[in-house]
Amino acid sequence: MNVKHIYRRVENEIGLFGIILFGLEILILLALVWKIPLNNLNIARLERNLHVLASHHPADSELLLKRKYVGALYPGSSSSCSYIVGEFRASSLTKESIRDAYEGITVPYFKRETKLPVQVRFVDEGFLDDPWYAWRDELLSSRSASAAGKHAAEKNIYSVHVARTHYSSPFGDFRCL
């Protein structure tokens, strides 16, 4: 064997090793994040399905903030994903009237036959679960810093949202760990 032949053979083996190593890196990366696009698609569909609420909002209701969330409600405790999509709104109606406006309304889940109930929460009721609590604090701090916060002081500020919690996601999306 001459040196050129040995050099080409070693070059081919190194190239093959590089291709195998690159392929393994891609497989590991896909194993770690393959559910991220799927979960993003699911939350986008749920957000799009929230349009059914448009005809049920009270006439004087004004949109203050829109939010969506994908991830574990209690990180580190399980491998499940939760999807939450909602809006914060303000209305001069009473709390009972606002609750009645959304009573019995459901939003289609990713599968059309599954319906999620619409939930109404008022910012002064003190719920402590995430991510709603963080959104509420964000809303209240932005409203107090603006002049519009004074105008909405006499209105009931509430959130209207849908949630799909504990959707099984054993691996593949770091947000659900």
C-alpha positions, -999 to 999 in steps of 0.1 A, spaced: 0 0 0 12 34 -8 9 65 15 -18 81 -7 -41 51 -4 -37 50 34 -43 87 36 -75 85 16 -87 55 37 -81 74 69 -97 105 55 -128 85 45 -130 69 80 -127 103 97 -154 116 74 -177 87 81 -171 91 119 -179 128 115 -212 121 97 -221 95 124 -213 119 152 -233 147 135 -262 124 131 -261 114 168 -261 151 178 -291 157 157 -309 127 172 -301 138 207 -313 174 199 -346 160 185 -351 138 215 -347 168 238 -369 193 219 -392 174 196 -423 183 215 -416 221 215 -431 227 180 -460 204 188 -468 223 221 -464 257 203 -489 245 177 -513 233 203 -512 266 223 -516 286 190 -547 265 182 -562 271 216 -554 308 214 -572 309 180 -602 290 194 -606 316 221 -623 338 195 -656 322 205 -656 345 235 -659 377 214 -697 375 212 -700 369 250 -680 398 263 -701 424 281 -708 454 259 -687 478 280 -658 453 285 -624 465 274 -594 444 267 -564 451 290 -540 423 285 -537 390 265 -515 361 277 -508 325 269 -487 299 288 -472 265 280 -453 246 307 -455 229 340 -476 246 366 -454 233 394 -419 229 378 -399 198 389 -429 180 403 -441 162 372 -436 158 335 -469 173 324 -477 203 303 -504 228 309 -519 252 283 -535 284 295 -548 312 272 -567 342 285 -574 379 286 -577 405 314 -607 428 309 -624 456 327 -661 462 330 -684 484 351 -709 455 355 -712 437 388 -692 405 394 -723 384 392 -733 399 358 -698 393 345 -698 357 356 -733 352 341 -721 366 308 -696 337 305 -717 310 322 -717 277 304 -694 288 276 -668 263 263 -639 266 239 -629 238 216 -596 220 226 -572 207 199 -595 178 193 -628 193 182 -649 170 204 -633 181 236 -645 214 251 -628 234 278 -649 255 302 -643 292 303 -631 304 338 -636 339 352 -614 353 380 -614 388 395 -581 404 404 -591 412 439 -600 376 448 -564 366 456 -557 334 436 -522 323 441 -515 299 413 -491 304 384 -490 318 358 -522 337 366 -508 353 397 -477 367 378 -500 380 350 -522 397 375 -492 414 391 -479 425 357 -513 440 349 -517 458 382 -482 473 381 -487 485 346 -521 499 353 -510 517 385 -481 533 365 -504 546 338 -531 573 338 -556 547 326 -553 530 360 -573 557 376 -601 554 350 -604 517 356 -604 520 393 -642 520 394 -644 490 371 -642 453 379 -610 439 365 -612 402 357 -596 375 336 -614 352 313 -594 322 303 -593 285 294 -569 260 307 -559 224 298 -537 212 327 -517 180 332 -514 172 295 -490 142 294 -456 152 281 -431 127 294 -401 142 277 -393 166 248 -401 201 261 -380 217 287 -409 240 297 -428 210 310 -402 196 333 
